[in-house]
Amino acid sequence: MTDEQRKALNQELAGFFGQLERHVDARIDGLAQTFTKRFDALESTLDGMAARLDTETTERSALTRQVDRHQDWIGQLAQTTHTKLVPDL
């Protein structure tokens, strides 16, 4: 193989590998964008779930305290009125 043929072959290979590199880079960029979008959506979903869980926990605590307060009042009323309270079975 002559030097000119080698140079021509090298140019052809360089062009081919350049095209291949651009194609692979485009595919990787596309996949990166897809993963980024999916990760962002997943992150938003998890943030929403965490916020709802926090709200539910706060509301449950408030309701528990309210029920405890009502039970105390009912006990006080029963004691004051000499009413015997029978537990549900």
N, C-alpha and C positions, 0 to 999 in steps of 0.2 A: 504494500500500500504506500502510495506516495505521500509526501507532506501535504500537498494540496487536498488530497482525498481525506487525509486525517483531519485537516482543518475544516473541511466541508462536513465531515461526519460529526466532529465536535460541535459545530454550529447547529447542525440538525438536532443533536442530542440536547444541547443547551436550550434550544427552542422547545423541544418536547418536554423537558423537565421543568422549564418555566411555565408552560401551559398546565402541566400536572400540578405544580406547586400552587398556581392560582386556583385551580379547580378544588384541590384539597383545602386550601385556605377558605374558599367560599363555603364549602360544606361545613367546615369546622365553625366558621362564623355563624352560619345558619343554625347549627346545633346549639351553639352557645346562646344565641338569642332565644331559641325555643326553651332551653333549660332555665334561662333567666326569667322568662315570662311565667313558666310553670312554678318556679321557686317563689316568685313574687306572689302569685296567686295562693300558693300553699301557705306562705307566711301571713298573708292577709286573713286567710281562713283560720289559721291557728291563733292569730291575735284576736279575732272576733270571738272565738271559742273561749279564750282566756278571759276576755272582758265579761262575757256572759256568765262564766263560772264565778268570777269575782262578785258580780252583781247578785247571783243566786246565793252565794255564801253570805253576803251581807244581809240580804233579805231574810234568809233562813235564821240567821242569828237574831234579827229584830223580831221575827215571829216567835221564836223560842222564848225570848225575853217577855214578850207580850202574853204568851200562854202561861208562863210561870207567874206573872203578875196576876192574871185572872184566877189562877188556881189559889193563890194566896188570898185574894179577895173573897172567893167563894168559901174558902176555909174560915175566914173571919166572919162572914155572914152566917155560916152554919153554926159556928160557935156562939155567936151573939144571939141567934134566934133559937138556940138549943135544938137544931135540926140535925138528925143523924143522916149522913150521906152514905149510901150503899154503893160500893164500886160495881161497875159493869163486869159481867163474867165473860 
